[in-house]
Amino acid sequence: MQGNTIIFTCALLLWIVPKPMMAFIFFRSLLMTNLQNPEYYLFSRWGHTGINGQCKLEGPFEGGEKEVESYFARAFESKTGVEWKHAVRGAPPEAEKYEFLQSIPKSEDTAIWFYYLKNDPVGKSDGWYEYDEDNAALVEELQGQYMASDYAGRLSTRFVHSSSSGFTYKINLSSMTQQNTRTGKTRPIQ
């Protein structure tokens, strides 16, 4: 689909507290059209935060923009409990429903995030180590959402899976730490 235009995007977050740790599940939708040949599509991606998750492309919608918007609005309301036309980005979520997150503009600059390593079991020197590019971009997005929410506590802790190390980390943006969910080791981040 070359020549696509994104009409709107939506990022949702569900905070659940299963045992033994809390988890966040994301749901993202993009309503797209191909301006060269007016067809409308809905792209959705979902899964636990910190991973790519699953995705689905639906369309083209024969009823055009009105049909795809109606379809999206029904899905949005089922996830958030709020009608699309009354949705407010960043508003606290209803109980056991997804939160409609603030839109965070993508920076042209790649953020650099670091973790502090001390007493490494495999012998690395103590010091600050750079996150890999994908995880740095993800943590930067999480930080942007946290800041845009006026530092709402509900968005201060999120999870990131590092494909390079194979570990999942609980990122706490209020204390600026990461905790390995398998080992429990906590390190400062910046």
C-alpha positions in Angstrom: 0.0 0.0 0.0 2.1 2.9 -1.2 0.9 6.4 -0.9 -0.8 5.7 2.4 -2.1 8.4 4.7 -2.7 7.8 8.3 -6.0 9.5 9.3 -5.7 8.9 13.0 -3.9 6.7 15.5 -4.9 5.4 18.9 -2.7 4.0 21.7 -4.4 2.2 24.6 -2.9 0.7 27.7 -4.5 -1.8 30.2 -2.9 -2.2 33.6 -3.5 -5.6 35.2 -2.1 -7.1 38.4 -1.7 -10.8 38.0 0.4 -12.7 40.4 3.4 -12.7 40.8 3.8 -9.3 39.0 1.8 -6.6 37.3 1.6 -6.4 33.6 0.6 -3.9 31.0 -1.2 -4.8 27.7 -1.1 -2.4 24.8 -3.5 -2.0 21.9 -2.7 0.3 19.0 -4.9 1.1 16.0 -4.2 3.2 12.9 -6.9 4.1 10.4 -5.3 4.4 7.0 -6.3 5.3 3.5 -4.6 5.0 0.2 -5.2 8.3 -1.5 -4.3 7.0 -5.0 -7.1 4.5 -4.8 -9.5 5.5 -1.9 -9.5 2.3 0.2 -9.7 2.4 4.0 -7.9 0.0 6.3 -7.6 -0.5 10.1 -4.3 -1.8 11.4 -4.1 -3.0 15.0 -1.3 -4.3 17.1 -1.6 -5.7 20.6 0.3 -7.6 23.3 2.3 -7.1 26.5 4.3 -3.9 26.7 7.9 -4.2 25.8 7.3 -6.7 22.9 6.1 -6.4 19.4 3.0 -8.4 20.0 0.6 -9.5 17.3 -1.0 -7.5 14.5 -3.9 -7.5 12.1 -4.7 -5.5 9.0 -8.4 -5.3 8.2 -9.9 -3.9 5.0 -10.4 -2.6 2.6 -13.7 -1.5 4.1 -16.3 -1.3 1.3 -18.3 1.3 3.1 -15.3 3.7 3.0 -14.3 6.0 5.7 -17.6 6.0 7.6 -17.6 2.2 7.9 -14.1 1.9 9.1 -14.6 4.8 11.6 -17.7 3.1 12.9 -15.9 -0.3 13.2 -13.0 1.4 15.0 -15.4 3.3 17.4 -17.1 0.1 18.4 -13.7 -1.6 19.1 -12.5 1.5 21.0 -15.6 1.6 23.2 -15.4 -2.1 24.0 -11.8 -1.6 25.2 -12.1 1.7 27.1 -15.8 1.8 28.1 -15.9 5.3 26.6 -17.6 6.4 23.3 -15.0 7.4 20.7 -16.7 10.8 20.3 -16.3 11.5 24.0 -12.8 10.1 24.4 -10.2 12.3 26.1 -6.5 11.3 25.7 -4.8 10.9 29.0 -8.0 10.7 31.1 -7.8 8.1 33.9 -9.2 4.8 32.7 -12.4 3.2 33.9 -11.9 0.2 36.2 -10.5 -2.8 34.3 -10.5 -0.9 31.0 -7.8 0.4 28.7 -6.5 3.9 29.1 -6.4 6.2 26.0 -2.9 7.4 26.0 -1.6 10.9 25.1 -0.1 11.2 21.6 3.6 11.6 21.9 5.4 13.2 18.8 8.2 11.1 17.5 11.6 12.8 17.9 13.9 12.9 15.0 16.8 12.3 17.4 17.3 8.9 18.8 17.2 9.0 22.6 20.1 7.5 24.5 19.3 5.6 27.7 21.8 4.0 30.1 21.7 1.5 33.0 24.3 1.3 35.7 26.1 -2.0 36.1 27.8 -2.8 39.4 29.2 -6.1 40.5 28.3 -7.9 37.3 28.3 -11.7 37.7 30.0 -12.2 34.3 32.8 -9.7 35.1 31.9 -6.5 33.1 33.4 -3.4 34.6 31.2 -1.2 36.8 29.8 1.8 34.9 27.0 3.1 32.7 26.0 1.0 29.7 23.9 2.1 26.8 20.5 0.5 26.0 20.2 -1.0 22.6 18.5 1.2 20.0 15.1 -0.5 20.1 14.8 -0.5 23.9 16.0 3.1 24.1 13.3 4.1 21.7 10.7 2.2 23.6 11.8 3.6 27.0 11.8 7.1 25.5 8.2 6.6 24.3 7.2 5.4 27.8 8.9 8.4 29.4 7.1 10.7 27.0 3.7 9.2 27.9 4.6 9.5 31.6 5.5 13.1 31.2 2.4 13.9 29.0 0.2 12.4 31.8 1.7 15.0 34.2 3.6 12.1 35.8 0.6 10.0 36.7 1.6 7.3 39.0 -0.3 4.7 37.0 2.1 5.2 34.1 5.3 5.3 36.1 6.0 1.6 35.9 6.1 -0.4 32.6 7.8 -3.5 31.3 10.4 -3.8 28.5 11.6 -7.0 27.0 15.2 -6.9 25.8 15.6 -9.3 22.8 19.4 -8.8 23.0 19.6 -10.2 26.6 16.4 -12.2 26.7 15.3 -10.6 29.9 12.2 -8.6 30.8 12.7 -5.5 32.9 10.3 -3.6 35.1 11.1 0.1 34.3 10.2 2.5 37.1 10.3 6.0 35.7 9.6 7.8 39.0 12.6 6.2 40.7 14.6 5.8 37.4 15.4 2.1 37.9 15.1 -1.1 36.0 14.5 -4.4 37.7 15.1 -7.8 36.1 11.9 -9.7 36.5 13.7 -13.0 36.6 16.5 -12.2 39.0 15.1 -9.3 40.9 18.3 -7.3 40.4 17.5 -3.5 40.3 19.8 -1.0 38.6 19.6 2.8 38.2 18.8 4.1 34.7 19.1 7.5 33.0 
